[in-house]
Amino acid sequence: MVTKQQELTAEKDFLSGENFYVQHFLGAHQVDNGYVFRVWAPKAQQVWLVGDFNQWTDTLPMNKRAESGVWEIETNQVEAGQLYKYKVKQANGREVLKIDPFAVHFEARPGTAAVLHNIPPKKWRDGLWQGRKKRQKTFNRPLNIYEVHASSWKHHEDGTPYRFSELKDELIPYVKKMGYTHIEFMPLMEHPLGTSWGYQLTGYFALSSYYGTPEEFQDFVEACHLENIGVFVDWVPGHFCVNDDSLAYYDGTPTFEYMDENRAKNVRWGAINFDLGKPQVQSFLISSALFWIEFYHIDGIRVDAVSNMIYRDYDEGPWEPNHEGGNRNFEGYYFLQKLNSVIKLAHPAVVMIAEESTSETKITGMVEEGALGFDYKWNMGWMNDVLRFYEMDPIFRKDHLSLLSFSFMYRMQENYILPLSHDEVVHGKKV
């Protein structure tokens, strides 16, 4: 049972960007007399809890905690398995139904409501894997990664994807037979677009219901570890879904996004950029990363689109230089250093990978030396050069051997992973 003092401490740390387990404070939680719901919407005029239990009406108004802008309600009118959202009367008076940013499960697409889902504590059986992982240093362990888009890897005859309870018996034997050491999953967190390209996350704490329940994925990861296979997940902390019922302008004002519209709007991907300098956003995102590491026993995180986070001019829209006159996004730069520092302090054996292709910023290495603190950098340049070389007619390849040798010039500058990844396959190239 959480005490009042613990609540106040959690609230204070959330506001300062130092609550890395904020999901224990915000979201839906079972208590003695039912459930307590909390959501951060500081500029909202009013928030209501709506769902199956009250026919989606305004019968359950929430109360505002003045200091933090968190709205809360405790009620015994709800039951596990029911759908819910928050009805937010935004700063300008507009009323809109919003998702719970901390929900752990959502209804099946195209629905977007959260499911009140109680996950029982799991007694994990992967202690041998975890112990071996801690004893072996990251760079002494072999990495041969099989990148998978779970919903397109294998389908039933009716077109529905395999759930993780089924992938456990299909994917793990295949990966083991092919000699891979790790599986890296493209988006597992809740998102509206089911393809392997251009995914924008909505639920940063939720396994997509498309793949099954959180319990099924826990069992899948455990089964991987029992077969000496690690599991990595893609994670997108730079930008998020623009849909009106998701995180976008949650209380009618810039809440999770930058105040400057040009910095908030991601023109290239039709998304919205997180304000990575806002303390509450830092608490939200770091809590999400730790949740996946600890709740699902994930062995590593591949952080997507790092360039979009560390350069102001990466996007196609207008941009303004920073206070030094350069293009560095200091908010993103320092956030990533903080993220890696927090994760490495708590879980030194977890592998942090950056999907990044520029050479202006030191990506791997120690934060204390000015690097971002990642273990590995996804070498997109090597991949593009190699694929371009083998696409050529063999008669011309002898004149373009530099495509294969150029990476030798910079291979010692970072700790690289050499990928043949989905980024190229989806654009028509065959790997």
BABA-454087 format. One record per residue: residue in three letters; x, y, z of N, C-alpha, C in turn. Coordinates in steps of 0.1 Angstrom, whole numbers, plus 5000, padded with zeros to 4 digits. Example, Ala and Ser with C-alpha at 12.3 -4.5 7.8 and 13.67 -1.06 7.14 Angstrom:
2
ALA513249435078512349555078513249675078
SER512849785071513749895071512950005079
This chain:
431
MET500849885000500050005000500950135000
VAL500650224991501450344990500950445000
THR501950505007501550595018501450735011
LYS500850825019500650965014502051035012
GLN502951005020504251065019504951015006
GLN504750885003505350824991504750884979
GLU503450914979502750984968503351124966
LEU503551194977504151334976505551334970
THR506351234975507651224970507651184955
ALA506851094951506751054937506351174928
GLU505351254933504851374926506051474925
LYS506751494935507851594935508951554926
ASP509251424926510351374917509851374903
PHE508651354900508151364886508251504881
LEU507951604889508151744885509551784882
SER510451714889511951754888512651664878
GLY511951574872512551484862513351374868
GLU513151344880513951244887513151124892
ASN511851104887511050994890511150894879
PHE511950794880512150694870511250574870
TYR510350584880509350474881507950544882
VAL507750644874506550724876505250654873
GLN505350534866504150454863503550404876
HIS504350404887503750354900502850464906
PHE503050584901502250704906501150734897
LEU501450754884500450784874499850664868
GLY498750674861498050554855497050504864
ALA496650374862495650304869496250204879
HIS495750204892496350114902495250064911
GLN495349934914494349874922494749904937
VAL493649944944493749984958492749904966
ASP492749924979491749844988490349864984
ASN489949984980488550014977488250024962
GLY489049964954488849974940490050004932
TYR490050114925491150164917491350314918
VAL492650354917492950494917493550524903
PHE493050634897493550674884494150814885
ARG495350834878495950964878496450984864
VAL496351114860496851154847497351304848
TRP498451324841499051464841498451544829
ALA497751644833497151744823497051874830
PRO498151944832498252064840497352184836
LYS497152204823496352314819494952284816
ALA494552164818493152124816492152194825
GLN490952224821489952284829489252184838
GLN489152054832488551944840488851814833
VAL488951714840489151574835488151484841
TRP487651394833486651284838487251154834
LEU486951054842487250914839486050854832
VAL486150804820484950754813485350614808
GLY484350534806484550394801483350314801
ASP483550184799482450084799481550094812
PHE482250124823481650124836480650234839
ASN480650344831479750454833479150494819
GLN479150404809478650424796479250554790
TRP480550574793481250684787480650824789
THR480050844801479450964805480351044815
ASP479851164819480651254828480351234842
THR480151104847479751084861480851064870
LEU482051064865483251044874484251154872
PRO483951274877484951384876486151354884
MET487351394880488551384887488951504894
ASN489751494904490251614912491651644909
LYS491951774909493351814905494251834917
ARG495451774916496451804926497151934921
ALA496952044929497252174924498752194920
GLU499652134928501052154926501552104913
SER501151984909501751904898500851914885
GLY499551944887498651944875498251794872
VAL498351714882497951574881496451564885
TRP495651494877494251474881494051334886
GLU493251314896493051174902491651154906
ILE491351024907490050974913490250834918
GLU489550804929489550674934488050624933
THR487850504928486550464925486450314927
ASN485250264931485050114931484050074920
GLN483850164911482850134900483450064888
VAL484750034888485449974877485849834880
GLU486049754869486449624871487549594860
ALA488449494864489449454854488849404841
GLY489449444830488949404817488149504810
GLN487749614817486849714811487749814804
LEU487149884794487849984786487650124793
TYR488650204791488550344797489450444790
LYS489050564791489850674786489650794796
TYR490350904793490151024801489451124791
LYS488351184796487751294788488351424794
VAL489051494785489751614790489151744784
LYS488751834793488251964789489552044788
GLN490052074776491352134774491352284778
ALA492452344777492652484782491652574774
ASN491352544762490552634754489052594755
GLY488752494763487352454765486952334756
ARG487752294747487452184738487552054746
GLU486551964744486551834751486951724742
VAL487851644746488451534737488751414746
LEU488451294741488851174748490251134745
LYS491051114756492451084755492850954761
ILE493850894756494350764761495050784775
ASP495150674782495950684794497450654790
PRO498350754791499750744787500450624794
PHE499950584805500650484813499950344813
ALA498950334804498250204803499250094799
VAL499049974804499849864800499249774790
HIS497949804786497249724776496149804770
PHE495949784757494949854749494049754742
GLU492849804738492049714730492549704716
ALA492049604709492549574695492249684686
ARG493149714676492949804666491649774658
PRO490949874653491250014653490850094666
GLY490350014676490050084689491250134696
THR491150234704492250304710492150314726
ALA491050254731490850274746491850174753
ALA492150224765492950134774492150024780
VAL492749914783492049804790492649804804
LEU491749804814492149794828492649654830
HIS493949644831494549504831495449494843
ASN495149394851496049364863496949244859
ILE498249274860499249174856499749104869
PRO499548984871500048914883501548914883
PRO502148914895503648904896504148764890
LYS505148774882505748654876506948604883
LYS506948474885508148404891509048364879
TRP510048444877510848424865511748304867
ARG512148234856512948114857514248134849
ASP514648264846515748284838516948334846
GLY517048294859518148334867519548304862
LEU519648184856520948144851521448244840
TRP520448274831520748374820521148504826
GLN520448554835520648684841522048684848
GLY522348584855523648574862524848574853
ARG524648494842525748494832525848624825
LYS524748694822524848824816525548924824
LYS525348914837526049014846527548984847
ARG527948854847529348824848530148854836
GLN529548844824530248864811530049014807
LYS531149084804531049224800530449234786
THR529749344784529049364772529849334759
PHE531049384759531849374746532549244745
ASN532449154755533049024754531948924750
ARG530748964748529648874744529448884729
PRO529248774722529048784708527648834705
LEU527548914694526248964690525948934676
ASN524948854674524448824660522948834661
ILE522448944656521048994659520148964647
TYR519048904651517948874641516848984643
GLU516749074633515749184634514449134629
VAL513349154637512049094634510949194635
HIS510049194625508849274627507749164630
ALA507349154642506649044647505349014640
SER504649124636503349104630503449064615
SER504549064609504749024595505648904593
TRP506248854604507148744603506448614599
LYS505248594605504548474601503048504604
HIS502148464595500748484596499948354596
HIS498748354602497848244600497248254586
GLU496448154582495848154569494848264567
ASP494248314578493248424577493948564577
GLY495248564577495948694577496348744591
THR495848694601496148744615497548694619
PRO498348784626499648754630499748644641
TYR500848584643501048494654501148584667
ARG500548534677500748594690502048544696
PHE502448614707503748574713503648434719
SER502448394723502348254728502548154717
GLU502348194704502648104693504048124687
LEU504548244687505848274683506948204691
LYS506548174704507448104713507847974707
ASP506947904700507147774695507647774680
GLU507547894674507947904660509247984658
LEU509348104664510448194662511748144669
ILE511548104681512748074689513547954683
PRO512947844679513747734673514347784660
TYR513747874652514347924640515548004643
VAL515448094652516548184655517748104661
LYS517448004669518547914675519147834664
LYS518347784655518947704644519847784635
MET519447914633520247994624521448054630
GLY521648034643522848074650522848214655
TYR521748274656521648414662521748404677
THR522348514683522448524697521348614703
HIS520748704695519748794700518648814690
ILE517448844694516348894686516049034689
GLU515949114678515649254680514249284674
PHE513249324682511949344677511649484673
MET511249504661510649634657509349654664
PRO508549754663507749814674506849714681
LEU507049704693506249614702505249704710
MET505649834713504849924720503649964712
GLU502550004719501350024711501450144701
HIS500950114689501050214678499950184668
PRO499450284661498350254652498650194639
LEU499850214634500150164620500850024621
GLY500249924614500749794616501949754607
THR502449844598503549804590504849824597
SER505949784590507249784597507949914595
TRP507250014589507950134586507150254590
GLY507750354596507050474600506150464612
TYR506550374621505650364633505850474643
GLN504650524648504650634658503950574670
LEU504650574681504150514693503050594700
THR502050524706501050594715501150544729
GLY501350414731501450364745502850324748
TYR503550404756504950374759505150274769
PHE504150224776504250124786503450004782
ALA502849994770501949894766502449804755
LEU502449674757502749584746501549594737
SER501749604724500649614714499749494716
SER498449514717497449404718497449324706
TYR498049374695498149294682498949164684
TYR499849174694500749064696500348974708
GLY499349014715498948934727498949014740
THR499048944751498949014764500349034770
PRO500549124779501849134786502349004791
GLU501548924797501948804803502548704792
GLU501948714780502448624769503848674765
PHE504048804765505448844761506448814772
GLN506048824784506948784795507348644793
ASP506448554791506748414789507648394777
PHE507448474766508248464754509748494757
VAL509948604764511248654768511948544777
GLU511148494786511748384795512148264787
ALA511348224777511648114768512848134760
CYS513048264755514248294748515548284757
HIS515448334769516548324779516848174782
LEU515848094783516147954786516847884775
GLU516747944763517447894751518747974748
ASN519148054758520348134756520248234745
ILE519048294743518848394733518448524740
GLY519048634737518748764743517648834735
VAL516948934741515949004734516149154735
PHE516149224723516249364723514849424717
VAL514549544721513349604715513749744710
ASP512949784699513049924694512250014704
TRP512750134705512150234714512250364707
VAL511250444707511150574700510950694710
PRO511950744716511850854725511850994719
GLY512051004706512251134700510951194696
HIS510051114691508851164685507651074688
PHE506451114686505251034690504151064681
CYS503050984682501950984673501151114674
VAL500751174662500051304662498551284664
ASN498051164665496551144666495951214678
ASP494751264676494151354686493851294699
ASP493751164699493351094712494651044719
SER495851064714497051014720497651124728
LEU499051134729499751234737499651374732
ALA499351394719499551524713498651634720
TYR499351734724498651854730497651804740
TYR498051724750497151654759496151734766
ASP496551844771495651934778495252054770
GLY495552054757495252164748496352254746
THR497452244754498652324752499852224751
PRO501052274747502152184746502452124760
THR502251994760502351914773503551824772
PHE503551734763504751644761505651704750
GLU505151794742505951844731506551984734
TYR507452034725508052164726507052274725
MET507352384732506452504732506552564718
ASP507752564712507952624699507352524688
GLU506452574681505652484671506652424661
ASN507652504657508552454647509352334652
ARG509752344665510452234671509552114675
ALA508352144678507352034681506951954669
LYS506752024658506251954646507351874638
ASN507151754636508151674629507551654614
VAL508051734605507551744592507851614584
ARG509051564585509451444578508551324580
TRP508251304593507451184596506051204600
GLY505551324599504151354603503951324617
ALA504851354626504751324640504951444649
ILE505151434662505351544671506551504679
ASN507451594681508751574689508451604704
PHE509051514712509051534726509851654730
ASP509451724740510351834746511251754756
LEU512451724751513351634759513951714770
GLY513751844771514351924782513351944793
LYS512051904791511051914801511151804812
PRO511351834825511551734835510451624835
GLN509251664833508151564834508251464822
VAL508751514811508951424799510051334802
GLN511151384808512251294811511851184821
SER511051214831510551114840509751014832
PHE508851054823508050964815508850874807
LEU509750924799510550844790511550744797
ILE512250794807513150704813512450594821
SER511250634826510450534833510050424823
SER509650464811509250374800510450274797
ALA511650324795512750234792513050144804
LEU513050184816513250094827512149994829
PHE510950034826509849944827510049824818
TRP510449844805510649734796511849654800
ILE512849714806513949634810513649544822
GLU512949604832512749534844511449444844
PHE510349494838509149414838509249304828
TYR509849324817509949214806511349154805
HIS512249194814513649134814514349154800
ILE514049264794514649294781516149314783
ASP516949264773518449264774519049394768
GLY518349464760518849584753517749664746
ILE518149794744517149884737517849944725
ARG517249944714517650014702516950144701
VAL517550254704516950384704516850434689
ASP515650454685515350494671515550644669
ALA516050674657516150814652516850914661
VAL518050874665518750954674519151094668
SER519451094655519751214648518651324650
ASN517451274650516251364651516251434665
MET516951364675516951414688518051504691
ILE519151494684520351574688520751684678
TYR519951694667520251804657518951884654
ARG519052014656517852094653517452104639
ASP518452084630518152094616518051954609
TYR517751854616517651724610516351704602
ASP515251774607513951764600513951844587
GLU512851834580512751914567512052054569
GLY511552074581510952204583511852314587
PRO511352434590512152544595512852514608
TRP514052574610514652554623515452684627
GLU515752694640516552804645517752754652
PRO518852824650520152774658519952784673
ASN520752714680520752724694521352844699
HIS521552864712522052994718523453014714
GLU524152904710525552914705525652944690
GLY524552944684524552964669524752834661
GLY524652714668524852594661523552514659
ASN523752384654522552304652522252204662
ARG523152194673522952094683521652114691
ASN520852014693519752024702520251974716
PHE520552074724521152044737520151964746
GLU518851994745517851914753517951764750
GLY518051734737518151594733519451534737
TYR520551604735521851564738521951524753
TYR521551614762521651594776520651484781
PHE519551484774518551374778519151234775
LEU519751214764520351084761521451054770
GLN522251144774523351124784522651074797
LYS521651144801520951114813520350974813
LEU519650944802519050814800520050704801
ASN521150714794522150604794522750594808
SER523050714815523650704828522650634838
VAL521350664838520450604847520350454844
ILE520250414832520050274829521350194832
LYS522450254829523750184832524050174847
LEU523550264854523750264869522850154875
ALA521650134870520750034875521049894869
HIS521349894856521549764848522749774839
PRO523949754845525149774837525249674825
ALA524549564825524649464815523649484803
VAL522749574805521749604794522549674783
VAL522249634771522949694759522149804753
MET522749924752522050044746522650064733
ILE521750074723522150084709521550214703
ALA522250284695521750414689521650384674
GLU520450414669520250414654520550554650
GLU521850574645522250714642523350704631
SER523350794622524250784610525150904607
THR525251004616526151114614527451094621
SER528351184619529651174625530051294634
GLU529051384636529351514643529351494658
THR528751394663528551374677529051234681
LYS529851224692530351094697529151024703
ILE528850914698527650834702527950734713
THR529050654711529350554721530550594729
GLY530650544741531750584750531150644763
MET532050694771531650744784531050884783
VAL529950904791529351034792530251134798
GLU531151094807532051184813533051244803
GLU533251174792534151224781533351294770
GLY532151324772531351394762530551314752
ALA530651184753529851094744528451084750
LEU527551024742526151004746525950884756
GLY526950794756526850684766526350554760
PHE526050544747525550424742526750324741
ASP526350194741527250084739527650064724
TYR526650074715526850054701526150154693
LYS526650174681526050264671525650174659
TRP524450194654523950114642524550184630
ASN525450114623526250174612525450164599
MET524650264597523750274585524550304573
GLY525750374575526550404563527150284557
TRP527650194566528250064561527149984553
MET525949984559524849904552524549964538
ASN524450094538524050154525525150134514
ASP526450144519527550124509527549984504
VAL527449884513527549744510526349704500
LEU525149744504524049714495524149784481
ARG524649904481524849974468525849894460
PHE526949844466527949774459527349644452
TYR526649574460526149444455524949454446
GLU524349574446523249604436523849624422
MET525149664421525749694408525949564400
ASP525949584387526349484378527749444381
PRO528049314383529449274387530549334378
ILE530249364366531249414357531749554362
PHE530949624369531349754374531849764388
ARG531749654395532149654409533649684412
LYS534449634403535949654404536249804405
ASP535449894400535750034400535150104412
HIS534450024420533750084432534050014445
LEU535249954446535649884458535749974470
SER535850104468535850204479534550194488
LEU533450144481532250134489532450024500
LEU533249924498533549824508534649864517
SER535549944513536749974521536550104529
PHE535650194525535550324531535350314547
SER534550214551534250204565535550174573
PHE536550124567537850104574538450234579
MET538050344573538650474576538150524590
TYR536950484594536350534606535950424616
ARG536350304613535750194621536150194636
MET537250264639537750274653537150394660
GLN536350474654535850594660534650564670
GLU533950464667532750424675532750274677
ASN531950224686531650084687530450054678
TYR530649994666529649974656528949834656
ILE527749834653527049714649526749734634
LEU527049624626526949634612525649564608
PRO524649644604523249594602522949574587
LEU522149474584521449474571519949474575
SER519449594577518249614584517049644576
HIS515849644582514549664575514549804568
ASP515349894572515350034567515550024551
GLU516349934547516549914532515549824526
VAL515149714533514249624527512949684523
VAL512449774532511149834530511149934518
HIS512349974514512450064502512749984489
GLY512549854490512549774477513849704475
LYS514849714484516149644482515949504489
LYS516649414483516549274487517849234495
VAL517649194507518749154516518749004517
